[in-house]
Amino acid sequence: MDYFEYQGGILHAEDIPLPRIAEEIGTPVYVYSRATLERHAQVFRDALKDIPRKHIAFAIKCNPNLGVLRVLARQGYGADVVSGGELERALASGMAPQDIVFSGVGKTRAELALGLDRGIGQFNIEHEPEGVALAEIALAKEMTAPAVLRVNPDVDAGTHAKISTGKAENKFGVGIDVAPDIFGRLAGLPGLQMRGIALHIGSQLTSLAPLEAAFERVGRLVADLRAAGHSITHVDLGGGLGVPYRPDDDPPSPADYGAMVARVTKDWDVTLMFEPGRVIAGNTGVLLTEVLWVKPGATHDFVIVDAAMNDLARPALYDAYHDFVAVEPTGEKMTASIVGPVCETGDTFARDRVIDKVKAGDLAVFRTAGAYGATMASTYNSRSLVPEVLVDGERYAVVADRIAAGTIMAAERVPDWID
Ligand code: LLP
């Protein structure tokens, strides 16, 4: 459910016709709907209504735009961050330090120190040496770091290999079999307050079964840790819930997820933490683009748009599907491959797809681009960094400028020893 709908035959973001944004801001441009974002934030929170103690930390890697974060901060959301840069963003958006969770497999000592200095709520420790380092840094600052240990439950999330994180061979967390020993040693360190367990098995999960299996394993671990005398007050269940990308996709709803979590965790007696990303932001954005050319090909026609793999990397990286619809559809259809201007065959958004018939100069959108869209953009081929717009009813604001290729070039230097 989103607020990108046709009114009078023209696709709107809430009450703003998309041609207006194209005209005033140019294309390509990401367009977000505040009402959709708020609705998803509300739906996810409602889905957890049967969970007595909880904290929701938006995985800001999926959309770190300050305007987006401010909307979520006002909804009471905290942040799951994975770098010093994300940490500063979460704070700049108005989120409270206490509501910030620091995940990530390669935190630097400087980032651990930053987290302590800013007073964040929780560190998710990925392996023993990181915990030891955090304890040392905290001790030197005469502080105690609230921390949980991330475990790798060794389940197959059934998603794309590049976004699976919970199999034994993945780089994340510590094996659940060795977790009790590691937890025991870390819990004995001054400077650390080891208070629980974290996990995250992957992203764009379209079945609850692997999540449930992983949570059950963690439930047994919590019982074992308690039996060994540890106080376990927090379990961070990560994110991962999938969203529909194709019109006929039917992933589990937040309500299904919430009911499963409530059932599996009912005797845990902990504060449950959640790190949703895509399910909050995915449907809240589209990438608005202009058709540059329709080029007849040897085997099929190409629709060449002004957005490219540097603006929306998911199709090139994961063969991901993003629905493509015309802003002013005529009702006619065509079969074509949709490609961008970048000089690689990988710069392909769709192959031989039946789409709305478009011609040069027409506007179209890639849907469900609010998560892992702009945040993964680059300037490859010396293209500009794509801008972002947030719509709120009848008004909109540019929440990230287009950064021109010239601005990027201005940060480069030719050393004077090259003659
Ligand atoms: N927590 C942790 C520790 C994570 O690593 C992630 C995502 C999340 C939460 C949020 O997961 P979500 O609810 O959004 O599924 N670029 C890829 C997705 C990478 C996900 C990385 N980790 C894509 O475009 O599909």
Boltz pocket constraint, residues with backbone or C-beta under 6 A from the ligand:
constraints:
  - pocket:
      binder: B
      contacts: [[A, 59], [A, 62], [A, 80], [A, 103], [A, 104], [A, 162], [A, 163], [A, 200], [A, 202], [A, 203], [A, 204], [A, 205], [A, 238], [A, 239], [A, 240], [A, 241], [A, 275], [A, 276], [A, 277], [A, 278], [A, 279], [A, 314], [A, 318], [A, 371], [A, 372]]
      max_distance: 6.0
